[in-house]
Amino acid sequence: MDMPAPDQLEDEIRRLLKEKNVVLLAHYYQEPEIQDLADFVGDSLQLSVEAKNTDADVICFCGVHFMAETAKILNPGKTVIIPDLEAGCSLADGCPADKFSEFLKDYPDHTVVSYINCSAEVKALSDIICTSSNAAKIIKALGPDEKIVFAPDRHLGRYVSKQAKRDDIVLWQGSCQVHDAFSEKKLLALKVRHPEAKIIAHPECQEAILRHADYIASTSGLLNFVVEDSAKAFIVATEAGILHKMSQAAPDKELIPAPPEDESCACNICPYMRLNTLEKLYLCLRDLSPEIDVPEEIRVRALKPIERMLDMSF
């Protein structure tokens, strides 16, 4: 394997990005060194917008598989690559398209709103896609009389239902293994040790975590809150990768990761996100592989709910 020396790796990646006209998109949950190399770092909504608007020939997506699929759905004429094809998502994996299709047969008159953390095939079965930053806005915009199925994250769905004052939304019972892992008992113990710290949480967390949060928002929303709020310390209940950008944006703030139930593991770190490494990124750019492909029939059907989301978001 032809690999540059470690001290030359980042320079070689920058060279390939320029030479091959590649835009590098990275999620907040990527390793810090990948975030620092990226042209754009953001959450799912921000990266969807950047993917749609790019004029680069190639999109390299340092995130997980469903994110790269979304970029391909929006840009069928561009090459979309990802450093590791195995970078999946527990939430997306927990909602297979065949089972979801069977589930929807019981709700034929419902509008299907699916969180972007799902496969292209599930997007193709949906009427509208949403992200954690726009889900409540989209549900409210549909109106109180619209019958809704929300998938695949039950915690986000429950949170959005409360925000929209709806108790009739049908929820697919999925969850994210990282956001499911936070411990209420350990969170409260941490708060006792840091009484001045504000608890901020992603809405994919369990309701037991969210009830203690001073602020609940998408990843980008949490980042903005840390920057703008007057508090000097924050307990952060979401994937720990966001702490890198938070510390850069608010270097004077103390950032404390919320503890998982099992502190013997790095359960507040997404193992799928961390499959992407600098070495894999270099090889991906050198070979323009692995490449993401979405069958055209699926892509066309999945594009409509994504575009509807983008139209309703701004």
KEKE-3310 file (N, C-alpha, C; in steps of 0.2 Angstrom, whole numbers, plus 5000, padded with zeros to 4 digits):
npx = (5004:5003:5008:5009:5022:5019:5020:5018:5006:4994:4997:4998:4984:4978:4984:4978:4965:4964:4970:4961:4949:4940:4927:4928:4917:4913:4906:4902:4905:4916:4934:4945:4956:4952:4941:4947:4953:4943:4932:4920:4912:4899:4881:4869:4859:4866:4876:4869:4864:4876:4881:4872:4874:4887:4900:4910:4919:4920:4913:4918:4914:4915:4908:4894:4887:4873:4873:4882:4875:4864:4871:4874:4861:4857:4866:4867:4876:4889:4904:4903:4911:4917:4927:4927:4917:4910:4906:4893:4877:4869:4856:4850:4852:4843:4831:4826:4822:4812:4805:4800:4792:4782:4777:4772:4760:4750:4746:4740:4735:4743:4755:4772:4786:4802:4817:4833:4843:4843:4842:4844:4833:4823:4821:4815:4803:4797:4788:4792:4808:4818:4828:4837:4837:4827:4815:4804:4799:4795:4785:4776:4772:4765:4753:4739:4729:4735:4739:4752:4767:4782:4799:4816:4819:4814:4815:4818:4807:4797:4801:4799:4785:4780:4785:4777:4765:4757:4750:4747:4756:4763:4776:4790:4800:4814:4832:4847:4863:4872:4867:4857:4864:4867:4868:4856:4857:4871:4873:4866:4874:4885:4881:4879:4893:4897:4889:4887:4887:4878:4866:4866:4858:4856:4841:4840:4842:4837:4821:4823:4835:4833:4824:4831:4839:4845:4845:4840:4844:4849:4865:4872:4865:4867:4881:4881:4874:4882:4892:4886:4879:4879:4884:4898:4902:4898:4888:4888:4877:4879:4886:4903:4912:4908:4914:4926:4924:4917:4926:4935:4927:4923:4934:4935:4926:4921:4920:4911:4909:4894:4891:4891:4881:4889:4904:4916:4918:4919:4907:4900:4905:4903:4905:4905:4906:4920:4927:4931:4947:4963:4972:4963:4956:4965:4968:4956:4954:4965:4962:4949:4939:4931:4916:4900:4885:4868:4854:4845:4831:4827:4834:4828:4815:4819:4824:4813:4807:4818:4821:4809:4810:4821:4815:4806:4814:4820)
npy = (4994:5010:5023:5039:5046:5049:5062:5069:5066:5074:5085:5079:5074:5087:5091:5082:5085:5097:5095:5086:5092:5091:5092:5092:5086:5085:5078:5084:5074:5067:5062:5074:5078:5076:5084:5096:5097:5098:5106:5110:5108:5101:5098:5086:5093:5105:5100:5093:5104:5110:5100:5100:5112:5113:5115:5107:5093:5081:5074:5071:5062:5063:5055:5046:5032:5034:5048:5051:5044:5053:5064:5059:5057:5070:5075:5068:5067:5069:5062:5053:5049:5039:5037:5024:5011:5004:5012:5014:5016:5014:5018:5019:5006:5000:5001:4994:4994:4985:4980:4992:4996:4986:4990:5002:4999:4998:5011:5019:5031:5041:5054:5052:5055:5055:5055:5060:5051:5038:5025:5026:5019:5019:5033:5034:5029:5038:5054:5066:5072:5075:5084:5084:5097:5104:5096:5098:5110:5106:5097:5105:5113:5105:5104:5102:5092:5083:5066:5057:5047:5045:5042:5036:5037:5035:5043:5056:5058:5057:5069:5079:5077:5082:5096:5100:5098:5087:5071:5060:5055:5042:5032:5024:5012:5015:5019:5028:5021:5028:5039:5033:5028:5036:5039:5043:5043:5044:5056:5065:5064:5069:5082:5086:5087:5097:5110:5122:5120:5120:5109:5102:5095:5083:5079:5066:5059:5049:5051:5053:5059:5071:5077:5084:5093:5109:5115:5110:5103:5102:5096:5107:5117:5115:5118:5132:5137:5135:5144:5156:5158:5164:5155:5147:5134:5118:5103:5090:5081:5072:5065:5064:5069:5082:5091:5095:5105:5114:5118:5125:5135:5141:5144:5148:5141:5128:5111:5097:5080:5071:5056:5039:5024:5013:5015:5009:5008:5017:5023:5035:5039:5037:5022:5020:5032:5034:5025:5031:5037:5046:5040:5031:5041:5047:5037:5035:5047:5047:5036:5038:5031:5020:5021:5029:5023:5025:5017:5022:5023:5022:5034:5044:5044:5046:5058:5068:5069:5074:5086:5092:5094:5103:5114:5117:5121:5134)
npz = (5000:4995:5005:5011:5022:5039:5043:5031:5027:5028:5020:5008:5006:5005:4993:4984:4985:4979:4967:4961:4961:4972:4984:5001:5013:5030:5044:5061:5070:5066:5067:5074:5066:5053:5053:5053:5041:5032:5019:5022:5038:5047:5052:5048:5040:5036:5029:5019:5012:5007:4999:4989:4983:4979:4967:4964:4956:4962:4977:4992:5006:5022:5034:5038:5029:5025:5024:5013:5003:5002:4997:4984:4979:4978:4969:4955:4944:4949:4955:4970:4985:4999:5013:5020:5016:5026:5035:5043:5051:5066:5068:5056:5051:5059:5053:5042:5024:5019:5030:5035:5024:5025:5038:5035:5028:5037:5039:5028:5025:5030:5031:5028:5037:5038:5047:5042:5045:5038:5026:5008:5002:5012:5012:5000:5002:5009:5012:5016:5021:5036:5047:5063:5066:5059:5061:5070:5065:5052:5055:5062:5052:5043:5049:5061:5058:5049:5047:5053:5051:5059:5057:5058:5072:5088:5099:5095:5088:5098:5105:5096:5094:5106:5105:5094:5100:5098:5100:5093:5083:5074:5078:5072:5080:5083:5087:5091:5094:5101:5107:5114:5125:5136:5153:5165:5179:5181:5174:5182:5194:5189:5187:5200:5204:5196:5198:5192:5178:5163:5156:5140:5126:5113:5103:5100:5112:5126:5134:5148:5149:5142:5150:5160:5153:5150:5138:5122:5106:5089:5083:5077:5083:5096:5097:5093:5104:5115:5111:5111:5124:5141:5151:5158:5158:5152:5151:5140:5131:5118:5104:5106:5097:5093:5103:5098:5088:5096:5106:5099:5094:5106:5116:5129:5136:5148:5143:5146:5143:5143:5153:5148:5151:5153:5157:5154:5141:5126:5124:5121:5109:5091:5084:5070:5063:5066:5059:5047:5043:5042:5034:5027:5020:5012:5003:4998:4991:4982:4974:4970:4976:4989:4979:4980:4975:4970:4965:4950:4950:4964:4968:4961:4967:4981:4980:4980:4993:5000:4993:4996:5010:5010:5004:5014:5024:5024)
capx = (5000:5007:5005:5014:5024:5014:5021:5016:4999:4989:4999:4996:4977:4976:4986:4973:4958:4965:4971:4955:4943:4936:4925:4928:4912:4914:4901:4904:4907:4922:4940:4947:4961:4948:4937:4952:4955:4937:4930:4914:4910:4892:4877:4866:4856:4871:4880:4865:4864:4883:4881:4867:4876:4894:4902:4916:4918:4919:4911:4921:4909:4918:4903:4892:4884:4867:4875:4885:4870:4860:4874:4873:4854:4856:4871:4868:4881:4895:4907:4903:4916:4917:4933:4925:4910:4907:4904:4885:4873:4864:4849:4848:4852:4837:4825:4827:4817:4807:4801:4797:4787:4777:4774:4768:4754:4745:4745:4740:4733:4748:4761:4778:4791:4808:4823:4838:4847:4840:4844:4840:4827:4818:4819:4811:4796:4795:4785:4797:4814:4819:4834:4835:4836:4821:4810:4798:4796:4791:4779:4771:4770:4760:4746:4736:4725:4739:4741:4759:4771:4788:4804:4816:4821:4808:4816:4817:4799:4793:4802:4795:4778:4779:4786:4771:4759:4754:4750:4745:4761:4765:4783:4794:4804:4822:4836:4854:4866:4876:4862:4854:4869:4869:4865:4852:4860:4877:4872:4864:4880:4890:4878:4881:4900:4897:4882:4887:4886:4872:4866:4864:4857:4853:4835:4840:4843:4831:4817:4825:4841:4831:4820:4836:4842:4844:4844:4839:4845:4853:4872:4874:4861:4871:4887:4879:4872:4889:4896:4882:4876:4884:4887:4905:4903:4892:4888:4886:4875:4878:4892:4909:4916:4907:4918:4932:4922:4915:4932:4938:4923:4922:4940:4935:4921:4923:4915:4911:4905:4890:4894:4887:4880:4895:4910:4922:4918:4919:4900:4898:4908:4900:4911:4904:4910:4927:4930:4935:4953:4967:4974:4958:4954:4971:4967:4950:4955:4970:4959:4942:4935:4925:4911:4893:4880:4861:4850:4841:4824:4827:4837:4822:4810:4821:4825:4807:4806:4824:4820:4803:4813:4825:4811:4802:4818:4822)
capy = (5000:5016:5028:5044:5046:5052:5069:5071:5064:5079:5089:5075:5075:5094:5091:5078:5088:5103:5092:5082:5096:5088:5096:5087:5087:5081:5079:5086:5068:5064:5064:5081:5080:5076:5090:5102:5097:5098:5112:5111:5104:5103:5093:5083:5098:5110:5096:5092:5111:5111:5095:5102:5118:5112:5115:5102:5087:5075:5075:5066:5063:5060:5054:5039:5030:5038:5055:5051:5043:5059:5069:5057:5058:5077:5076:5061:5068:5069:5056:5054:5044:5039:5033:5018:5009:5001:5018:5014:5019:5010:5020:5018:4999:4997:5003:4991:4996:4980:4980:4998:4996:4982:4994:5008:4996:4999:5018:5021:5038:5045:5057:5048:5060:5051:5058:5059:5046:5032:5023:5029:5015:5022:5039:5033:5027:5044:5060:5072:5070:5080:5083:5086:5105:5106:5092:5101:5115:5103:5094:5110:5116:5100:5106:5097:5087:5078:5060:5057:5042:5047:5036:5030:5038:5036:5048:5062:5058:5059:5076:5083:5077:5087:5102:5101:5097:5081:5065:5055:5054:5035:5032:5018:5011:5015:5023:5028:5017:5032:5044:5029:5025:5041:5037:5048:5043:5047:5063:5069:5064:5074:5089:5088:5089:5104:5113:5128:5119:5119:5102:5103:5088:5081:5076:5059:5056:5047:5057:5053:5063:5077:5081:5087:5097:5116:5117:5104:5106:5098:5097:5114:5121:5115:5122:5139:5139:5136:5150:5162:5158:5167:5150:5145:5127:5114:5095:5089:5075:5070:5062:5068:5073:5089:5094:5098:5112:5118:5120:5130:5141:5144:5141:5150:5137:5121:5106:5091:5075:5067:5049:5033:5020:5009:5020:5005:5008:5024:5023:5041:5040:5033:5018:5020:5038:5034:5021:5035:5039:5050:5035:5029:5047:5048:5031:5037:5053:5044:5031:5040:5024:5018:5026:5028:5023:5024:5015:5028:5023:5024:5040:5049:5044:5048:5065:5072:5071:5078:5093:5095:5096:5109:5119:5119:5123:5141)
capz = (5000:4994:5010:5013:5028:5043:5043:5025:5025:5028:5014:5002:5006:5002:4986:4980:4985:4974:4960:4958:4962:4977:4990:5007:5018:5036:5050:5067:5074:5063:5070:5074:5061:5047:5053:5051:5033:5028:5016:5026:5044:5049:5054:5042:5036:5033:5024:5013:5008:5004:4994:4984:4980:4977:4960:4963:4952:4966:4984:4997:5012:5029:5038:5037:5023:5023:5022:5006:4999:5001:4992:4978:4977:4976:4963:4952:4939:4952:4959:4977:4988:5006:5015:5022:5015:5032:5040:5043:5056:5070:5068:5049:5051:5063:5050:5035:5020:5018:5036:5035:5019:5028:5043:5032:5025:5042:5039:5021:5024:5034:5028:5031:5039:5040:5049:5037:5047:5035:5020:5002:5001:5016:5010:4994:5004:5013:5009:5018:5025:5041:5052:5070:5067:5056:5062:5073:5060:5047:5058:5063:5045:5041:5052:5066:5055:5045:5050:5052:5053:5060:5058:5062:5079:5092:5104:5091:5086:5104:5107:5090:5095:5111:5102:5090:5104:5095:5104:5088:5078:5074:5079:5072:5087:5082:5091:5090:5100:5105:5111:5119:5130:5141:5159:5169:5186:5180:5172:5188:5198:5186:5188:5207:5204:5192:5198:5188:5171:5160:5152:5134:5124:5107:5104:5100:5118:5129:5137:5154:5148:5140:5155:5164:5149:5150:5131:5118:5099:5084:5084:5076:5088:5103:5096:5093:5111:5119:5109:5113:5130:5146:5155:5157:5158:5149:5151:5133:5129:5111:5102:5109:5092:5093:5107:5095:5086:5102:5110:5094:5094:5112:5119:5136:5140:5150:5140:5150:5140:5147:5154:5146:5157:5154:5157:5152:5134:5123:5121:5118:5102:5086:5081:5063:5061:5067:5054:5043:5046:5038:5029:5022:5017:5007:4998:4994:4986:4977:4969:4970:4978:4987:4976:4982:4970:4971:4959:4948:4952:4971:4968:4959:4972:4987:4979:4981:5000:5002:4991:5000:5016:5009:5002:5020:5029:5024)
cpx = (5004:5005:5011:5016:5019:5014:5019:5009:4994:4990:4997:4988:4975:4978:4981:4967:4959:4965:4965:4949:4938:4934:4925:4923:4913:4909:4905:4907:4913:4928:4942:4951:4957:4943:4941:4954:4949:4936:4924:4913:4903:4888:4873:4862:4861:4874:4876:4865:4871:4884:4877:4870:4883:4895:4908:4914:4917:4917:4914:4917:4913:4912:4901:4888:4878:4868:4878:4880:4866:4864:4874:4866:4853:4861:4872:4874:4888:4897:4906:4907:4915:4923:4932:4918:4906:4905:4896:4882:4868:4857:4846:4847:4845:4830:4826:4821:4811:4802:4797:4791:4781:4773:4770:4761:4748:4743:4745:4738:4737:4753:4767:4784:4797:4814:4829:4843:4844:4843:4841:4834:4822:4816:4814:4804:4793:4792:4789:4802:4815:4826:4832:4834:4830:4814:4803:4795:4792:4785:4774:4768:4765:4753:4743:4732:4728:4741:4748:4762:4778:4793:4811:4817:4815:4809:4815:4810:4795:4794:4799:4788:4776:4780:4780:4764:4754:4755:4748:4749:4763:4772:4786:4799:4811:4825:4843:4858:4870:4872:4858:4858:4870:4865:4862:4856:4867:4877:4870:4870:4885:4888:4880:4888:4901:4891:4881:4886:4879:4872:4863:4863:4854:4846:4834:4841:4837:4828:4820:4831:4838:4827:4825:4840:4840:4842:4844:4840:4849:4860:4874:4871:4865:4877:4886:4877:4878:4892:4892:4880:4881:4887:4894:4907:4896:4893:4885:4884:4873:4885:4898:4913:4914:4911:4924:4930:4920:4921:4935:4934:4922:4928:4939:4930:4923:4917:4916:4906:4901:4892:4889:4886:4886:4901:4916:4923:4917:4912:4897:4901:4905:4906:4911:4908:4917:4930:4934:4941:4957:4969:4969:4956:4959:4969:4961:4950:4960:4966:4952:4937:4936:4920:4904:4889:4873:4857:4845:4834:4823:4829:4831:4817:4812:4823:4819:4806:4812:4823:4814:4806:4817:4821:4807:4807:4821:4817)
cpy = (5006:5022:5033:5044:5050:5059:5073:5070:5069:5084:5085:5075:5082:5094:5087:5081:5094:5100:5089:5086:5093:5092:5090:5090:5083:5083:5080:5080:5064:5066:5071:5083:5080:5082:5096:5102:5098:5105:5114:5106:5106:5097:5091:5089:5103:5106:5094:5098:5111:5106:5097:5108:5118:5112:5111:5097:5081:5078:5069:5067:5059:5060:5047:5038:5033:5045:5055:5049:5049:5064:5066:5058:5065:5079:5070:5061:5068:5063:5058:5048:5045:5035:5026:5016:5006:5006:5018:5018:5015:5011:5018:5010:4996:4999:5000:4992:4991:4979:4986:4999:4992:4986:4999:5005:4997:5006:5021:5028:5043:5048:5054:5054:5056:5056:5056:5053:5039:5031:5026:5026:5018:5029:5039:5031:5033:5049:5066:5069:5076:5079:5085:5094:5107:5102:5095:5107:5112:5100:5099:5113:5111:5101:5100:5092:5082:5072:5059:5050:5045:5042:5039:5031:5039:5042:5055:5063:5060:5067:5080:5083:5082:5094:5104:5100:5092:5075:5059:5053:5046:5035:5025:5018:5010:5020:5023:5025:5022:5036:5040:5027:5030:5039:5043:5048:5046:5054:5067:5069:5069:5081:5091:5090:5096:5107:5119:5127:5118:5112:5104:5096:5088:5078:5069:5055:5054:5052:5058:5058:5070:5081:5085:5093:5105:5119:5110:5106:5101:5100:5104:5119:5121:5119:5130:5141:5140:5142:5156:5163:5160:5162:5149:5138:5123:5106:5094:5082:5074:5067:5066:5071:5080:5094:5098:5105:5117:5121:5126:5136:5145:5142:5143:5146:5130:5116:5100:5085:5071:5059:5044:5029:5015:5013:5016:5005:5016:5024:5029:5043:5035:5029:5018:5026:5038:5029:5025:5038:5043:5046:5033:5035:5048:5043:5033:5042:5051:5040:5033:5034:5023:5023:5024:5028:5022:5023:5021:5028:5025:5031:5045:5049:5047:5056:5070:5074:5075:5085:5096:5098:5103:5115:5122:5122:5130:5146)
cpz = (5000:4999:5011:5020:5033:5043:5036:5023:5024:5021:5008:5001:5003:4995:4982:4980:4980:4967:4957:4959:4966:4982:4996:5012:5024:5041:5056:5071:5071:5068:5069:5068:5054:5047:5051:5044:5029:5025:5020:5032:5046:5051:5047:5037:5033:5028:5018:5009:5004:4998:4988:4980:4978:4969:4959:4959:4956:4973:4988:5004:5018:5034:5038:5031:5020:5021:5015:5001:4997:4996:4985:4975:4975:4970:4959:4947:4942:4955:4966:4981:4995:5008:5017:5021:5021:5037:5040:5049:5060:5069:5061:5048:5054:5060:5042:5030:5019:5024:5037:5030:5022:5034:5040:5029:5030:5042:5032:5020:5028:5029:5032:5031:5041:5041:5044:5038:5045:5029:5014:5001:5005:5014:5004:4996:5008:5009:5010:5022:5030:5044:5059:5071:5064:5057:5065:5069:5055:5050:5059:5057:5042:5043:5057:5063:5051:5049:5048:5055:5054:5061:5056:5070:5083:5097:5101:5090:5092:5106:5102:5092:5101:5109:5098:5093:5100:5099:5099:5083:5079:5074:5077:5078:5086:5086:5089:5096:5104:5110:5116:5125:5136:5147:5163:5176:5185:5178:5178:5193:5195:5187:5195:5208:5200:5192:5194:5180:5169:5156:5146:5130:5117:5108:5103:5106:5121:5133:5144:5155:5147:5145:5160:5160:5150:5143:5127:5110:5095:5086:5083:5081:5094:5102:5096:5100:5115:5117:5112:5120:5135:5150:5153:5157:5156:5149:5144:5132:5122:5110:5103:5103:5091:5097:5104:5092:5091:5105:5105:5094:5100:5117:5127:5140:5142:5147:5143:5146:5145:5147:5151:5152:5158:5152:5155:5145:5132:5120:5119:5112:5097:5083:5073:5060:5061:5063:5049:5046:5040:5032:5024:5018:5011:5001:4994:4989:4980:4972:4967:4971:4986:4984:4979:4976:4972:4965:4957:4950:4959:4971:4967:4964:4979:4986:4981:4988:5003:4999:4994:5007:5015:5007:5009:5025:5030:5022)
residu = (MET:ASP:MET:PRO:ALA:PRO:ASP:GLN:LEU:GLU:ASP:GLU:ILE:ARG:ARG:LEU:LEU:LYS:GLU:LYS:ASN:VAL:VAL:LEU:LEU:ALA:HIS:TYR:TYR:GLN:GLU:PRO:GLU:ILE:GLN:ASP:LEU:ALA:ASP:PHE:VAL:GLY:ASP:SER:LEU:GLN:LEU:SER:VAL:GLU:ALA:LYS:ASN:THR:ASP:ALA:ASP:VAL:ILE:CYS:PHE:CYS:GLY:VAL:HIS:PHE:MET:ALA:GLU:THR:ALA:LYS:ILE:LEU:ASN:PRO:GLY:LYS:THR:VAL:ILE:ILE:PRO:ASP:LEU:GLU:ALA:GLY:CYS:SER:LEU:ALA:ASP:GLY:CYS:PRO:ALA:ASP:LYS:PHE:SER:GLU:PHE:LEU:LYS:ASP:TYR:PRO:ASP:HIS:THR:VAL:VAL:SER:TYR:ILE:ASN:CYS:SER:ALA:GLU:VAL:LYS:ALA:LEU:SER:ASP:ILE:ILE:CYS:THR:SER:SER:ASN:ALA:ALA:LYS:ILE:ILE:LYS:ALA:LEU:GLY:PRO:ASP:GLU:LYS:ILE:VAL:PHE:ALA:PRO:ASP:ARG:HIS:LEU:GLY:ARG:TYR:VAL:SER:LYS:GLN:ALA:LYS:ARG:ASP:ASP:ILE:VAL:LEU:TRP:GLN:GLY:SER:CYS:GLN:VAL:HIS:ASP:ALA:PHE:SER:GLU:LYS:LYS:LEU:LEU:ALA:LEU:LYS:VAL:ARG:HIS:PRO:GLU:ALA:LYS:ILE:ILE:ALA:HIS:PRO:GLU:CYS:GLN:GLU:ALA:ILE:LEU:ARG:HIS:ALA:ASP:TYR:ILE:ALA:SER:THR:SER:GLY:LEU:LEU:ASN:PHE:VAL:VAL:GLU:ASP:SER:ALA:LYS:ALA:PHE:ILE:VAL:ALA:THR:GLU:ALA:GLY:ILE:LEU:HIS:LYS:MET:SER:GLN:ALA:ALA:PRO:ASP:LYS:GLU:LEU:ILE:PRO:ALA:PRO:PRO:GLU:ASP:GLU:SER:CYS:ALA:CYS:ASN:ILE:CYS:PRO:TYR:MET:ARG:LEU:ASN:THR:LEU:GLU:LYS:LEU:TYR:LEU:CYS:LEU:ARG:ASP:LEU:SER:PRO:GLU:ILE:ASP:VAL:PRO:GLU:GLU:ILE:ARG:VAL:ARG:ALA:LEU:LYS:PRO:ILE:GLU:ARG:MET:LEU:ASP:MET:SER:PHE)
# end
